[in-house]
Amino acid sequence: MANRTDDDLFRALNQPRPWSGFNAFHSDPLLGDLTRSMSGPVREELDSLGRYVTSPEAQELAQMANTILPQLKTHGPAGERLDTVIFHPAWHALMRRSVASGLSSSLWETPRDADSKSKAHKLRAVRLFLSAQLECGHLESLSATSASLAVLSAAPQLRAEWAPKLLSRKYDSTNRTEAQKSGVTIGLAVTEKQAGSDMRAVQSHAERVGEGIYRLSGHKWFVSAPMSDAFVMLAEVDGARGCFLVPRLLDEGHANGLRFQRLKDKLGLRSNATAEMEFSDSFGFLLGAPDAGVRTIVDMLTLMRLDAAVMSAGLMRASLAEAVHAARGREVQGRALVTQPLMLRVLADLALDVAAAGALVFRLAESFDRARDSTEEAAYARIMTPVAKYWCTKIAPGVIAEAMEAMGGNGFVEDRPIARHYRDAPGLALTDGGGNAMALDLRRVVEHGGELFDAVFRGIARDLGSSGAKIVELLKAAMALSRSDESAARIFTEQLALAAGAAELYRLGAGRIADAFLETRLAAGWRSTYGMLDTRFDASYIVDLLFPDMD
């Protein structure tokens, strides 16, 4: 925290103090409610993480990792192929901390306590939500690594070999084989030039050379975290699509034929290199049946979509927290900016979406924890994963842009974290399928598993109380429209997200917040910008409750 002299200086300059030194865990009432029943050691760990992500030291690491970008080295001094990417030490420091906190492993570890056993997804989601408020680029790598264990279960022998290093909480950045390292990461390499997000259009080819061993050739157009120790890939096998684990280095330390052509010059998530890759005579290990690649990889994509939704919610929370802090630290015409009626109403309107997004993603994570023992929770997880991923990633750029505008020019410079959040947000929407892919995924459930919606609708109606039946009827009408008209799938997806977000706010006991969200998002007319709350809703109450003043 700044000392008194610093406070006087910032007050004289009419500038807010930097958004650092606060506790992102304790300043978020939603996280407090969600974790109140968790054990003391768990809450202490989250308290430590909350302090870390807003500390000046961590913020400096995030800025350096996104300013001094990864560098590709295709060849060495003798003309030999290297195909390595050099990351700034700040990247490795971020990775080391996040791996140690279990973001790449905790879902699959032997439970350390009751919370780890029954709330593994929810607890990891809280860690990821907080970590996203610091830096999202490095989290992409850990999201893929964590999710990769879902597809490795399709090859038990392979999983037994790789799991000990994947479950290690030690980050090892050395360029050595899996057998020589203390910890490993796994990336995802699916997209091809001609295929985009259409996994069935993949043309990379795999030829069987032994039991479960194939030789692959082809290309991949977007390969994030290219220094991963292995990649999960799809390739064509006798007209079908197989799923493979392709190591970057072979056991003897030789390259496995994966050649990086160049690094993408990306808008955001710049700390994490994304390469274009070509390969030939690359050995891969089959995961599942040779004609079941798309089905095999779905579990990995599902977990990564949950992560994208959680990270988007975290970005929105951090951005609006910074904007509210800035509004409290500036005066206009002798009054704090946060008390000016128009500004207060904009901040309150934004806070409703941020609260609903947070509530929705943690409810979704909870359903993953309970899905094995409850058909209703399994239905929720299946339906709401594309819905939450769609809505949270779709609204994040707009929420962050409006928060940036609330800060004025201060928000539009790279000195502030919010500028990086704004650049990163669209990338999370593109991860593992954009908005249309999510809407079409939901529509597939409508066509082939419509009965799953009954359980979800019952839960929404129950939690919405007196308005539940009417809203569910509207959802059923939107679902019927999407069944007959594919182009209406996004309408149904968004309406379901809004209803589920409101329902979860009510379930958590956020009555006045839930009332405001429900009436402005589902009961009001079309609204395309923020600041549309009317005087029925106490804007000051909303802002102060959801973003308490920590000074």
MOURUR-V876431 format. One record per backbone hydrogen bond with DSSP energy under -0.5 kcal/mol. CO is the residue of the C=O (numbers start at 1). NH is the residue of the N-H. E is the energy in kcal/mol with one decimal. If there is no record, write none. Layout:
# MOURUR-V876431
CO:NH:E  CO:NH:E
This chain:
# MOURUR-V876431
3:7:-2.3  4:8:-2.4  5:9:-2.0  6:10:-2.7  7:11:-2.3  8:12:-2.3  9:13:-1.9  10:14:-0.6  10:15:-2.6  11:14:-0.8  18:20:-2.0  22:24:-0.7  23:27:-2.1  25:28:-1.2  27:29:-0.7  28:32:-1.7  29:33:-2.2  30:34:-2.4  31:35:-1.8  32:36:-0.6  33:36:-0.6  35:38:-1.7  39:43:-2.2  40:44:-2.4  41:45:-2.1  42:46:-2.3  43:47:-2.3  44:48:-2.2  45:49:-2.2  46:50:-2.7  47:51:-1.9  48:52:-2.2  49:53:-2.4  50:24:-2.0  50:54:-0.6  52:55:-1.5  54:21:-1.7  55:59:-2.5  56:60:-2.0  57:61:-1.8  58:62:-2.3  59:63:-2.2  60:64:-2.5  61:65:-2.5  62:66:-1.1  63:67:-0.7  64:67:-0.8  64:68:-2.8  67:69:-1.0  71:86:-3.2  72:74:-0.5  73:84:-2.1  74:82:-3.0  74:83:-0.6  76:79:-1.9  80:76:-2.6  84:73:-3.1  85:87:-0.6  86:71:-2.3  88:91:-1.3  88:92:-1.3  89:93:-2.2  90:94:-2.2  91:95:-2.7  92:96:-2.6  93:97:-2.0  94:98:-2.2  95:99:-2.8  96:100:-2.0  97:101:-1.3  98:103:-1.9  99:102:-1.5  102:105:-1.0  102:106:-2.8  105:108:-2.0  105:109:-0.7  113:117:-1.4  114:118:-2.5  115:119:-2.3  119:123:-3.1  120:124:-2.2  121:125:-2.4  122:126:-1.8  123:127:-2.0  124:128:-2.9  125:129:-2.8  126:130:-2.2  127:131:-2.7  128:132:-2.5  129:133:-0.6  130:133:-0.9  131:134:-1.5  131:135:-2.0  136:140:-1.1  137:140:-0.9  137:141:-0.7  138:142:-1.2  139:143:-2.4  140:144:-2.1  141:145:-2.0  142:146:-2.4  143:147:-2.3  144:148:-1.8  145:149:-0.7  146:149:-0.9  147:150:-1.6  147:151:-0.7  148:151:-0.6  148:152:-2.0  149:153:-0.8  151:154:-1.8  152:155:-2.0  152:159:-0.5  154:288:-0.8  155:158:-0.5  155:159:-2.6  156:160:-2.3  157:161:-1.4  158:162:-2.3  159:163:-3.1  160:164:-0.5  162:165:-0.7  162:166:-2.0  163:167:-2.8  165:184:-1.2  169:171:-0.5  170:172:-0.5  171:173:-0.5  174:176:-1.7  177:180:-1.3  178:181:-1.2  185:229:-1.9  185:230:-0.7  187:232:-2.6  188:224:-0.6  189:234:-0.6  191:221:-2.9  191:222:-0.7  192:195:-0.6  192:196:-2.5  195:198:-2.3  197:199:-1.2  198:201:-1.8  199:202:-1.2  204:236:-4.4  205:217:-2.2  207:215:-3.0  210:212:-0.7  210:213:-1.3  212:286:-2.3  213:209:-2.6  213:210:-1.5  214:216:-0.5  214:284:-2.7  215:207:-2.4  216:282:-2.2  217:205:-2.6  218:279:-2.5  220:277:-2.8  222:224:-0.5  223:275:-2.7  225:228:-1.9  229:248:-2.2  229:249:-0.6  230:187:-2.8  231:233:-0.6  231:246:-3.0  232:189:-2.7  233:244:-2.9  235:242:-3.2  236:206:-2.6  237:240:-2.0  240:237:-2.7  240:242:-0.5  241:293:-3.2  242:235:-2.0  243:287:-3.1  244:233:-2.6  244:246:-0.6  245:247:-0.6  245:285:-2.5  246:231:-2.0  248:256:-1.9  250:253:-2.6  254:250:-3.1  257:259:-0.7  257:280:-0.9  258:260:-0.5  259:278:-2.7  262:276:-2.4  264:266:-1.2  269:272:-1.0  270:70:-0.5  271:273:-0.7  273:225:-2.0  274:264:-3.4  275:223:-1.8  276:261:-3.3  276:262:-0.7  277:220:-2.9  278:259:-3.2  279:218:-2.7  281:283:-0.5  282:216:-3.7  284:214:-2.7  285:245:-2.5  286:288:-0.6  287:243:-0.5  289:292:-1.8  292:296:-2.4  293:297:-2.2  294:298:-0.9  295:299:-0.5  297:301:-2.2  298:302:-2.7  299:303:-1.8  300:304:-1.9  301:305:-2.2  302:306:-1.9  303:307:-1.9  304:308:-2.2  305:309:-2.0  306:310:-2.3  307:311:-3.0  308:312:-2.2  309:313:-2.2  310:314:-2.3  311:315:-2.5  312:316:-2.3  313:317:-2.2  314:318:-2.5  315:319:-2.4  316:320:-2.5  317:321:-2.4  318:322:-2.0  319:323:-1.9  320:324:-3.0  321:325:-2.2  322:326:-2.2  323:327:-2.3  324:328:-1.9  325:329:-1.0  327:330:-0.5  327:337:-0.5  327:338:-1.7  330:337:-3.3  332:335:-1.3  335:332:-3.3  336:339:-1.9  336:340:-0.5  337:340:-1.3  340:344:-3.0  341:345:-2.0  342:346:-1.9  343:347:-2.5  344:348:-2.3  345:349:-2.3  346:350:-2.4  347:351:-2.3  348:352:-1.4  349:353:-1.2  350:354:-2.2  351:355:-2.5  352:356:-2.3  353:357:-2.6  354:358:-2.2  355:359:-2.5  356:360:-2.5  357:361:-2.3  358:362:-1.9  359:363:-1.9  360:364:-2.2  361:365:-2.3  362:366:-2.1  363:367:-1.7  364:368:-1.4  365:369:-1.5  366:370:-1.4  367:371:-1.2  370:373:-1.1  370:374:-0.9  371:374:-0.5  374:378:-2.2  375:379:-2.2  376:380:-2.0  377:381:-2.6  378:382:-2.2  379:383:-2.5  380:384:-3.0  381:385:-1.2  382:386:-0.6  383:387:-1.0  384:388:-3.2  385:389:-2.3  386:390:-2.3  387:391:-2.7  388:392:-2.4  389:393:-1.5  390:394:-1.8  391:395:-2.3  392:396:-1.3  393:397:-0.6  395:399:-2.7  396:400:-2.8  397:401:-2.4  398:402:-2.2  399:403:-2.2  400:404:-2.5  401:405:-2.2  402:406:-2.0  403:407:-1.1  404:407:-0.5  404:408:-0.6  405:408:-1.1  407:410:-0.9  408:411:-1.6  409:412:-1.5  410:413:-0.7  413:416:-1.6  416:419:-1.1  416:420:-0.7  417:420:-0.6  417:421:-2.2  418:422:-2.2  419:423:-1.6  420:424:-2.2  421:425:-2.0  422:426:-0.6  424:427:-0.8  424:428:-1.1  425:428:-0.7  425:429:-1.0  426:430:-1.2  427:431:-1.1  430:433:-1.3  434:438:-2.0  435:439:-2.4  436:440:-2.6  437:441:-1.9  438:442:-2.2  439:443:-2.1  440:444:-1.8  441:445:-1.3  442:446:-1.8  443:447:-2.1  444:448:-2.5  445:449:-2.8  449:452:-2.3  450:453:-1.4  451:454:-1.1  451:455:-0.6  452:456:-1.2  453:457:-3.3  454:458:-2.1  455:459:-1.9  456:460:-2.2  457:461:-2.8  458:462:-2.4  459:463:-2.2  460:464:-2.1  461:465:-0.8  462:465:-0.6  464:467:-1.1  465:468:-1.7  467:471:-2.1  468:472:-2.5  469:473:-1.9  470:474:-1.7  471:475:-2.3  472:476:-2.6  473:477:-1.9  474:478:-2.2  475:479:-2.5  476:480:-2.4  477:481:-2.1  478:482:-2.1  479:483:-1.7  480:484:-1.6  481:485:-2.1  485:488:-2.2  486:489:-1.9  488:492:-1.7  489:493:-2.3  490:494:-2.6  491:495:-2.5  492:496:-2.4  493:497:-1.9  494:498:-2.5  495:499:-2.3  496:500:-2.6  497:501:-2.6  498:502:-2.4  499:503:-2.5  500:504:-2.2  501:505:-1.9  502:506:-2.1  503:507:-2.4  504:508:-1.9  505:510:-2.5  506:509:-1.6  509:511:-1.6  510:514:-3.6  511:515:-2.8  512:516:-2.0  513:517:-2.4  514:518:-2.9  515:519:-2.6  516:520:-1.9  517:521:-2.2  518:522:-2.4  518:523:-1.3  534:537:-1.8  537:539:-1.1  538:542:-2.0  539:543:-2.3  540:544:-2.6  541:545:-2.3  542:546:-2.3  543:547:-2.6  548:550:-0.6
